[in-house]
Amino acid sequence: MTDNELTKEERILRMMKKVLTDVARDTHAKPGFRHPLSEQTILGIRDCLSLISARERELAEEHGRPMDMRPRFIDEPRKEVAVPIDLAAMRARKDAETD
């Protein structure tokens, strides 16, 4: 889904989630080291991310969008198979059988 298909609120939520996860990733402390963020700040980030996710879910339901979209690799096989149907060829074959 492109950003043009999203509402302004959905774009804001997506950006906020990206920034918060980037902050968490950039401040990650190696095992044995003290985390640069306070425990209260870490809990605040978690709470914000859960609220953002809940609101995204609500907005998706309101607009009838599925929330089961997951990233996938290009070479990953799809579960569903699209079969092209050539209606003109089917009609021509049907007409030939009736003649």
PyMOL commands that set and color helices and strands:
alter all, ss='L'
color gray80, all
select helices_A, chain A and resi 3-5+8-26+39-62+87-98
alter helices_A, ss='H'
color red, helices_A
deselect
rebuild
show_as cartoon
